């Protein structure tokens, strides 16, 4: 599939050195199609027809500059497609691995997209510590190695992996040159380093929002290297995000550096600094200013953020003929949660596991769906079913769960499930992790709509 060829200065085509020709069996006359410089299309004339059954196989390819990738991405999510979307642009090659329309993994050859770089940017791991672990562990296992050494918590690694996928996805959305290819292939879930599942439509909406908002932010903050200077202390209460960023403003840090210190991505740091500019609390400059420290008493946070954090939950999928009851959905997911809990408990690590899970729920680190707000896992590892059903009824009546509330509930509980499986995967041996994944799949099959 990845055979390489050389086109010389005279336009002659030949296999790259050391590679046999993958064109064997393609004898015939071909017409060269007009394309962008990054790809070549040869069309047999006359057409021979037939099917190429061998997988992986390219089933769709195109020009990023002439085709809206957002349209393709929306289609892949809605059609629950499985395979790989690969985008090759001047900024690098990025790919999304999809399973049933959800993003299970992402890859990039850009050094800035590496998970270690994401951890450093978000302030979770110092660069010196990262480089030391990289010298001892392979890059593909860097996340697990950092967790094992106590340098990052499992739920924080989960946040970083989500952010990494989001940034790679965003990089794909920004590709206005180069080419894309849709590759039909089976996905080996056992080969995935981490158990993640992100909604394609959720990522798409988030990326479109970022592109739109960043256009406005750049009018006042041209780039992330601008220094942030304090103008005046906050008077009264401000949101927790603004408080966290303002506490890191000393006149010597850029927007990016402030974000790292407060554990925000560059986009979120830019968004929050922009809001602080609107409030008149800071200013930005190309040059550093006199160090200033915000008095602790002047930076107090209210319970709800002034600017809601970005929502990543997807809109509900198209209506399906099979109708599920909320009680059934809650029961199945609680059964899954209990099985994950029992596996972890068997290894004597239940208490920190539940503490971490509840902390993630409380901080909206797993899902921002209002149906989960304020809920916590009990010692049995399940969510309070009666309270969850009652809240679902109230929110669905108020229209806060969209036109397909049962699917919105499933998405929220699925986000929680993948977070728990991710945390458990860091603790369980490979065989136990695979067996747990098998049982979870069987449970989910009982509420799958066809």
C-alpha positions, -999 to +999 in steps of 0.1 A: +000+000+000+029+023+007+051+015-023+072+045-033+081+057-068+104+083-083+095+107-110+127+121-125+134+154-142+123+139-176+089+127-161+099+090-161+082+069-134+102+042-117+101+023-083+122+038-056+155+021-049+152-013-032+114-016-038+097-039-063+070-025-085+035-024-071+022-017-106+026-054-117-008-064-132-017-028-140-005-030-176-024-007-199-028+028-212-035+055-187-044+092-189-028+116-164-054+137-147-049+174-137-044+177-100-026+198-074+012+192-072+011+168-042-007+139-059-009+121-092-040+104-107-037+080-136-069+068-151-070+036-173-084+042-208-106+025-216-117+016-181-113-021-172-136-022-142-135-048-114-131-045-076-100-043-055-108-066-025-075-064-007-075-042+024-063-017+034-073+001+002-079+038-007-115+044-015-115+082-018-088+108-023-089+145-030-073+179-029-075+197+005-075+231-013-105+223-034-126+201-011-141+211+023-128+185+048-155+195+072-181+181+049-162+148+046-156+146+083-193+152+091-203+125+066-179+099+082-193+106+116-229+103+105-223+072+085-204+055+113-175+048+090-145+026+100-111+031+086-084+058+084-085+094+072-050+106+063-042+142+054-008+151+039-001+188+039+030+211+041+026+212+079+030+174+081+010+142+078-018+136+102-043+107+104-074+098+123-083+062+131-121+058+131-143+030+145-180+033+138-177+070+132-158+078+164-122+088+167-103+060+185-067+073+179-048+100+160-013+102+147+010+130+134+046+134+122+046+169+136+068+171+167+044+196+183+016+170+182+035+144+203+018+135+235+049+145+255+047+180+240+010+183+248+018+173+285+045+200+286+023+227+270-006+220+294+018+221+324+014+186+336+050+174+331+082+195+332+103+191+301+133+179+320+113+151+335+098+142+301+132+140+284+145+118+312+117+093+308+120+094+270+156+083+274+144+052+293+111+043+277+099+040+240+079+071+228+049+048+222+047+039+259+056+074+273+021+080+288+021+047+308+057+052+319+049+087+333+019+073+352+040+044+366+066+069+378+040+091+395+048+121+373+012+124+360-021+110+372-041+086+349-070+111+346-047+139+337-031+117+311-066+111+298-071+148+294-038+152+276-046+124+252-080+140+245-062+173+239-037+156+216-064+141+194-083+175+194-051+193+183-044+168+155-080+170+144-078+208+144-046+206+124-064+186+098-092+211+097-067+239+091-052+221+061-058+242+030-031+226+008-021+190+002-042+159-002-064+136+018-071+099+015-098+077+030-085+042+036-108+013+041-093-011+067-102-031+098-093-016+132-074-039+156-086-025+189-060-047+208-032-028+190-045+006+203-022+020+230-051+036+249-088+030+252-103+062+239-134+071+219-142+107+208-172+118+188-163+129+153-192+154+153-181+167+187-146+173+175-158+189+143-181+214+162-153+222+186-128+228+158-152+250+139-158+270+170-121+274+176-114+286+141-143+311+144-133+324+178-096+325+171-102+348+142-116+373+168-090+367+194-061+373+169-073+409+164-061+417+199-036+388+205-018+383+172+002+353+185+008+332+216+042+347+222+027+380+233+036+388+269+007+392+294+010+422+318-011+430+348-031+462+346-049+461+379-059+434+404-093+418+401-120+436+422-146+412+435-152+377+422-141+363+388-145+329+372-121+300+382-105+299+347-097+336+348-085+333+384-061+304+375-047+324+345-045+357+364-025+340+392+002+332+366+005+367+352+038+383+363+047+404+332+075+379+322+053+351+308+038+349+273+002+337+266+016+302+259+037+302+291+008+315+312-013+287+298+013+261+306+016+273+342-022+272+346-025+239+327-045+252+297-039+246+260-027+275+239-062+281+225-079+281+259-051+303+273-057+328+244-095+326+250-091+334+288-065+362+283-088+377+257-116+378+283-092+393+309-085+420+283-122+427+280-123+430+318-094+455+317-074+433+341-044+427+318-028+439+286-005+422+261+028+434+247+056+423+224+080+430+253+079+417+289+069+441+316+077+447+353+069+416+373+036+419+393+018+395+416-019+394+420-029+397+457-045+363+466-074+381+483-083+398+450-086+367+430-116+347+442-136+324+420-173+317+418-186+282+414-196+286+378-171+299+352-176+332+335-170+316+301-182+280+298-155+255+290-157+242+254-183+214+251-172+183+233-202+162+236-217+155+202-251+163+189-273+132+190-270+109+160-299+105+135-330+089+148-331+051+149-361+028+148-354+010+181-365+029+212-347+024+245-359+033+279-337+054+301-339+028+329-325+002+306-296+024+294-287+034+330-289-002+341-265-015+314-239+012+319-240+008+357-234-030+351-203-020+330-191+005+357-195-022+384-175-047+364-147-022+358-148-014+396-146-051+405-116-057+383-097-028+398-107-038+434-093-073+428-059-057+424-062-037+456-063-002+440-100+006+443-098+036+466-075+058+445-094+046+414-128+058+427-113+091+441-098+098+407-131+089+389-152+111+411-127+140+409-129+138+371-168+138+372-169+167+396-145+188+374-163+180+342-131+162+330-151+133+315-182+149+301-198+183+302-234+169+298-257+184+324-273+150+331-241+140+350-237+173+370-232+166+407-233+128+404-207+106+420-198+069+420-206+050+452-185+024+468-200-002+445-187+017+415-221+028+401-239+061+396-272+067+416-298+053+391-329+069+406-312+103+407-299+099+371-333+089+357-350+118+375-325+143+362-328+128+327-366+133+328-363+169+339-336+179+314-353+161+285-386+178+293-368+212+293-351+204+259-316+205+273-306+171+259-315+178+223-340+162+199-328+127+208-323+128+246-318+090+250-288+092+226-275+122+244-276+102+277-259+072+260-231+096+248-225+110+282-224+076+299-202+063+271-177+091+278-176+080+314-172+044+304-142+050+282-126+071+309-130+043+335-117+017+310-088+040+302-079+043+339-084+005+345-062-002+315-033+015+332-037-009+362-047-042+346-025-068+330-031-072+292-051-104+294-075-090+321-079-058+302-088-077+270-113-099+289-129-068+305-132-051+271-149-083+257-175-083+284-181-046+280-187-051+243-213-078+251-232-055+275-232-026+250-246-049+223-278-052+243-286-015+239-273-011+203-299+003+180-299-011+145 
